[in-house]
């Protein structure tokens, strides 16, 4: 059964955010999914001006809504936009950080697609308080689009930590990029390696520990892939010792991966974004699109 039946893309009408809409349109077409495009006006910001505008405040808000509805319709009608079934267009008065999560719940969206750069919200998506409000309210997988849409994803890099979140990420990646080459990467450390070095354990012994750790991780990687229905020739396995971010961004660029899929299980994307984590650094340092997969059931239901 398909995991992606409804895709919600958010735009501030900037060129960067409209690239994300094009990517969402392609994914919706390929998966037979509904596509909703939302533009949030942020009219909450008129609050401080209401005393100044007086009775004109509602009229100003109404005019702004009409203008932006027309602007969104015009943008979506441009010949350069991705051809496909016409999406549902929504223009909402509130702030995007509130509007988008509310629409995810209201419409039961399975995937949110946003641009990495743009005006207002989207320029600050990867870092900043607006992003924290947006992500904290969404259990939905989020695709952050950094590059113009040109074609379906060709090569996908999946950092794997063997959690249920990794399995979910792999399943969604296969659905959204069914013809892409898959690269499964696990970055590992030797437990207590620093302590061993401090204790004077020889480098030969530590090297042997690394070999054994790598072999265990490679077996786990292959077992998880097999559980997801992948044969040995369906993917490229990479198990390497070192810093996860350096390995992810390095292999992404070296192999020309145009999508990185990061899995999280039973937690919000915000926790990754705010804590200086691997996900945040990959979002900020890599040049590929990034899909962050969050289990919609949440931490209590996921078991």
KELUM-266385 format. One record per residue (C-alpha): residue in one letter; chain; y, x, z. Coordinates in steps of 0.001 Angstrom, whole numbers, plus 500000, padded with zeros to 6 digits. Each point is the difference from the previous one (the first is absolute). Layout:
N
LUMPA   residuo   cadena        Y        X        Z
LUMPA         A        A        Y        X        Z
...
//
This chain:
303
LUMPA   residuo   cadena        Y        X        Z
LUMPA         X        A   500000   500000   500000
LUMPA         X        A   503435   501292   499066
LUMPA         X        A   502184   501332   502804
LUMPA         X        A   503270   499533   498126
LUMPA         X        A   500821   496406   499108
LUMPA         X        A   503738   500009   500686
LUMPA         X        A   502427   502913   499569
LUMPA         X        A   503507   499916   501453
LUMPA         X        A   502557   502452   498635
LUMPA         X        A   503458   500518   501477
LUMPA         X        A   503050   501049   498019
LUMPA         X        A   503652   500630   500713
LUMPA         X        A   500581   499896   496201
LUMPA         X        A   500468   503772   499795
LUMPA         X        A   498212   501865   497224
LUMPA         X        A   497675   501704   502488
LUMPA         X        A   498900   496767   501625
LUMPA         X        A   499474   498282   496639
LUMPA         X        A   497528   502767   499153
LUMPA         X        A   497992   498785   502974
LUMPA         X        A   500164   496446   498655
LUMPA         X        A   498585   501238   496679
LUMPA         X        A   497129   501722   501801
LUMPA         X        A   499317   496836   501989
LUMPA         X        A   500029   497940   496797
LUMPA         X        A   497415   502289   498408
LUMPA         X        A   497750   499824   503057
LUMPA         X        A   500335   496222   500109
LUMPA         X        A   499119   499706   496317
LUMPA         X        A   496991   502299   500306
LUMPA         X        A   498654   498191   503068
LUMPA         X        A   500878   496449   499007
LUMPA         X        A   502174   499778   503110
LUMPA         X        A   503074   497918   500672
LUMPA         X        A   503228   501993   500076
LUMPA         X        A   503078   499137   502019
LUMPA         X        A   503236   501975   499659
LUMPA         X        A   502407   499738   502919
LUMPA         X        A   503626   501072   500262
LUMPA         X        A   501580   499849   503457
LUMPA         X        A   503758   499577   500076
LUMPA         X        A   500573   501071   503571
LUMPA         X        A   502495   497212   500532
LUMPA         X        A   499464   500420   503729
LUMPA         X        A   502645   502669   499573
LUMPA         X        A   502579   497254   499421
LUMPA         X        A   499800   499130   503672
LUMPA         X        A   502878   502258   501111
LUMPA         X        A   502130   498614   497159
LUMPA         X        A   499547   496330   500810
LUMPA         X        A   503018   499894   502266
LUMPA         X        A   502045   501549   497216
LUMPA         X        A   498592   497827   497205
LUMPA         X        A   500011   496807   502001
LUMPA         X        A   498914   496992   497969
LUMPA         X        A   499619   502225   496946
LUMPA         X        A   497033   501869   501490
LUMPA         X        A   497393   497497   498813
LUMPA         X        A   501604   499843   496571
LUMPA         X        A   499954   503796   499710
LUMPA         X        A   496343   500071   501013
LUMPA         X        A   499120   497271   497483
LUMPA         X        A   501813   501820   497196
LUMPA         X        A   498270   503261   500883
LUMPA         X        A   496615   498274   499896
LUMPA         X        A   500689   498541   496558
LUMPA         X        A   501209   503330   498636
LUMPA         X        A   496982   501886   501291
LUMPA         X        A   497566   497373   498781
LUMPA         X        A   501503   500403   496544
LUMPA         X        A   499928   503797   500309
LUMPA         X        A   496322   500012   501017
LUMPA         X        A   499057   497645   497163
LUMPA         X        A   501920   502160   497517
LUMPA         X        A   498355   503180   501253
LUMPA         X        A   496538   498511   499674
LUMPA         X        A   500772   498745   496495
LUMPA         X        A   500924   503457   498679
LUMPA         X        A   497750   501109   497115
LUMPA         X        A   499247   503245   501852
LUMPA         X        A   498258   498131   502812
LUMPA         X        A   496216   499986   500111
LUMPA         X        A   498662   497233   497765
LUMPA         X        A   497695   497636   501769
LUMPA         X        A   499819   496652   501742
LUMPA         X        A   503388   498926   501330
LUMPA         X        A   500291   500765   503717
LUMPA         X        A   501377   497663   502616
LUMPA         X        A   503584   501035   500811
LUMPA         X        A   501382   499663   503516
LUMPA         X        A   503531   500733   501174
LUMPA         X        A   500366   499841   503767
LUMPA         X        A   503120   500155   502131
LUMPA         X        A   498730   502201   502808
LUMPA         X        A   499474   503705   500433
LUMPA         X        A   497092   501496   498086
LUMPA         X        A   498495   501372   503215
LUMPA         X        A   499520   496392   501139
LUMPA         X        A   499581   498206   496690
LUMPA         X        A   497134   502094   498614
LUMPA         X        A   497680   499822   503032
LUMPA         X        A   500724   496277   500320
LUMPA         X        A   499053   499430   496362
LUMPA         X        A   496826   502031   500439
LUMPA         X        A   498949   497571   502712
LUMPA         X        A   501262   496903   498195
LUMPA         X        A   498360   500789   496673
LUMPA         X        A   496953   501870   501367
LUMPA         X        A   500796   503011   497818
LUMPA         X        A   497292   502629   499663
LUMPA         X        A   502221   502884   498846
LUMPA         X        A   503704   500851   500326
LUMPA         X        A   501545   502257   497345
LUMPA         X        A   503356   501694   500585
LUMPA         X        A   501976   502863   498515
LUMPA         X        A   500451   503253   501866
LUMPA         X        A   503661   500208   499102
LUMPA         X        A   502776   497560   499297
LUMPA         X        A   502970   498364   501620
LUMPA         X        A   500065   498744   503587
LUMPA         X        A   496463   499418   501340
LUMPA         X        A   497979   501734   497350
LUMPA         X        A   501886   503281   500140
LUMPA         X        A   499048   500239   503666
LUMPA         X        A   496491   498652   499654
LUMPA         X        A   498078   503158   500834
LUMPA         X        A   502062   500801   503081
LUMPA         X        A   502528   498100   502065
LUMPA         X        A   500364   496975   502215
LUMPA         X        A   499919   497472   497162
LUMPA         X        A   496586   501256   498956
LUMPA         X        A   498752   499745   503560
LUMPA         X        A   500982   496330   500175
LUMPA         X        A   498408   499304   496628
LUMPA         X        A   496722   501790   500636
LUMPA         X        A   499600   498923   503606
LUMPA         X        A   499732   496410   498848
LUMPA         X        A   497473   500574   497238
LUMPA         X        A   496258   500479   500228
LUMPA         X        A   499943   499877   496205
LUMPA         X        A   499268   503109   497899
LUMPA         X        A   503230   501503   498679
LUMPA         X        A   500369   501855   496700
LUMPA         X        A   503032   502304   499896
LUMPA         X        A   500901   500679   496361
LUMPA         X        A   501745   503283   499252
LUMPA         X        A   499604   500251   496244
LUMPA         X        A   500826   497847   496964
LUMPA         X        A   497125   497849   498841
LUMPA         X        A   498462   501358   496794
LUMPA         X        A   496296   499180   500183
LUMPA         X        A   497276   499035   502471
LUMPA         X        A   499185   502630   502604
LUMPA         X        A   497857   502777   498545
LUMPA         X        A   499013   502148   502991
LUMPA         X        A   499942   498918   503626
LUMPA         X        A   499859   502299   503029
LUMPA         X        A   498494   498487   503148
LUMPA         X        A   500292   501960   503253
LUMPA         X        A   496940   498934   502010
LUMPA         X        A   499567   500125   503777
LUMPA         X        A   496762   497948   499979
LUMPA         X        A   501585   497105   501909
LUMPA         X        A   499645   496354   498923
LUMPA         X        A   503544   500393   498684
LUMPA         X        A   498765   502649   497570
LUMPA         X        A   497269   497680   498733
LUMPA         X        A   502537   497219   499506
LUMPA         X        A   502330   502382   498165
LUMPA         X        A   497215   501088   497672
LUMPA         X        A   499043   496411   499217
LUMPA         X        A   503602   499018   499232
LUMPA         X        A   500587   503122   497902
LUMPA         X        A   496984   499159   497849
LUMPA         X        A   501301   496480   499490
LUMPA         X        A   503581   500976   499124
LUMPA         X        A   499065   503035   497893
LUMPA         X        A   496522   499211   498628
LUMPA         X        A   500163   502540   497158
LUMPA         X        A   501624   502819   501948
LUMPA         X        A   498324   503256   500967
LUMPA         X        A   499400   500038   503753
LUMPA         X        A   500505   503083   502153
LUMPA         X        A   498729   499656   503578
LUMPA         X        A   501560   502569   502332
LUMPA         X        A   499148   500778   503600
LUMPA         X        A   502033   502583   501896
LUMPA         X        A   498195   501365   503062
LUMPA         X        A   500552   502302   502932
LUMPA         X        A   497450   501832   502132
LUMPA         X        A   500081   498436   503492
LUMPA         X        A   501590   502341   502520
LUMPA         X        A   500498   502699   497357
LUMPA         X        A   503185   501191   501643
LUMPA         X        A   498261   500249   503341
LUMPA         X        A   497134   501937   498426
LUMPA         X        A   502411   502480   498472
LUMPA         X        A   501867   500356   503283
LUMPA         X        A   496682   500644   501757
LUMPA         X        A   499248   502838   497611
LUMPA         X        A   497184   498337   498061
LUMPA         X        A   499395   501998   496836
LUMPA         X        A   501367   498811   496654
LUMPA         X        A   496456   500063   498602
LUMPA         X        A   498875   497387   502524
LUMPA         X        A   503102   497884   499445
LUMPA         X        A   499423   500231   496253
LUMPA         X        A   496439   498768   500498
LUMPA         X        A   501311   497076   502050
LUMPA         X        A   502309   499140   497082
LUMPA         X        A   497088   500071   497561
LUMPA         X        A   497982   497662   502218
LUMPA         X        A   502970   497672   500533
LUMPA         X        A   500599   499851   496269
LUMPA         X        A   496348   499173   499287
LUMPA         X        A   500041   497176   502553
LUMPA         X        A   503214   498590   498569
LUMPA         X        A   498696   500206   496437
LUMPA         X        A   496897   498031   500997
LUMPA         X        A   502188   497359   501643
LUMPA         X        A   502221   499824   496936
LUMPA         X        A   497041   499471   497694
LUMPA         X        A   498488   497401   502342
LUMPA         X        A   503234   497996   500105
LUMPA         X        A   500320   500174   496219
LUMPA         X        A   496413   498794   499602
LUMPA         X        A   500632   497126   502415
LUMPA         X        A   502874   498942   497723
LUMPA         X        A   497722   500019   496972
LUMPA         X        A   501108   503314   498504
LUMPA         X        A   497486   502282   498321
LUMPA         X        A   500394   503779   500218
LUMPA         X        A   501619   500185   496572
LUMPA         X        A   502545   497261   500721
LUMPA         X        A   502321   502185   502043
LUMPA         X        A   501028   503557   500818
LUMPA         X        A   499332   501009   503633
LUMPA         X        A   502317   502481   501699
LUMPA         X        A   499384   501157   503570
LUMPA         X        A   502334   502757   501134
LUMPA         X        A   501186   501642   503174
LUMPA         X        A   503730   499954   500633
LUMPA         X        A   503142   497955   500474
LUMPA         X        A   499461   496448   498739
LUMPA         X        A   503488   499529   498523
LUMPA         X        A   499945   503324   498154
LUMPA         X        A   496560   499225   498592
LUMPA         X        A   500914   496449   498972
LUMPA         X        A   503290   500861   498322
LUMPA         X        A   498595   503200   498502
LUMPA         X        A   496975   498337   498405
LUMPA         X        A   502059   496991   498927
LUMPA         X        A   502307   502218   497995
LUMPA         X        A   497356   502452   498785
LUMPA         X        A   497683   497265   498758
LUMPA         X        A   502756   497766   498674
LUMPA         X        A   499100   497047   502209
LUMPA         X        A   502445   497148   499411
LUMPA         X        A   498934   497990   503052
LUMPA         X        A   499133   500988   503574
LUMPA         X        A   498225   497374   502106
LUMPA         X        A   500245   500386   503776
LUMPA         X        A   497827   497817   502215
LUMPA         X        A   500879   498702   503450
LUMPA         X        A   497819   497734   502106
LUMPA         X        A   501220   497458   502519
LUMPA         X        A   503547   501315   500254
LUMPA         X        A   503389   499581   498412
LUMPA         X        A   501411   502271   497317
LUMPA         X        A   503064   500409   502208
LUMPA         X        A   498125   502101   502520
LUMPA         X        A   499235   502470   497220
LUMPA         X        A   503558   499959   498687
LUMPA         X        A   501727   500553   503311
LUMPA         X        A   497862   502655   501635
LUMPA         X        A   500325   502902   497575
LUMPA         X        A   496466   499363   498825
LUMPA         X        A   497986   501046   496971
LUMPA         X        A   500868   496754   498216
LUMPA         X        A   503734   500418   500517
LUMPA         X        A   499919   503575   498769
LUMPA         X        A   497931   499125   496936
LUMPA         X        A   502472   497218   499212
LUMPA         X        A   502935   502371   500280
LUMPA         X        A   498510   503210   498553
LUMPA         X        A   497701   498803   497210
LUMPA         X        A   501124   498826   496581
LUMPA         X        A   497297   497392   499339
LUMPA         X        A   500053   496315   500859
LUMPA         X        A   498484   499339   503417
LUMPA         X        A   497916   497005   501030
LUMPA         X        A   499679   499564   503765
LUMPA         X        A   497097   497684   500782
LUMPA         X        A   500116   498080   503262
LUMPA         X        A   497210   497719   501165
LUMPA         X        A   501615   496538   500006
LUMPA         X        A   497812   498934   502927
LUMPA         X        A   501901   502255   502381
LUMPA         X        A   498718   502104   502891
LUMPA         X        A   498446   497236   502098
LUMPA         X        A   498235   498126   497214
LUMPA         X        A   498789   503115   498177
LUMPA         X        A   497639   500941   502811
//
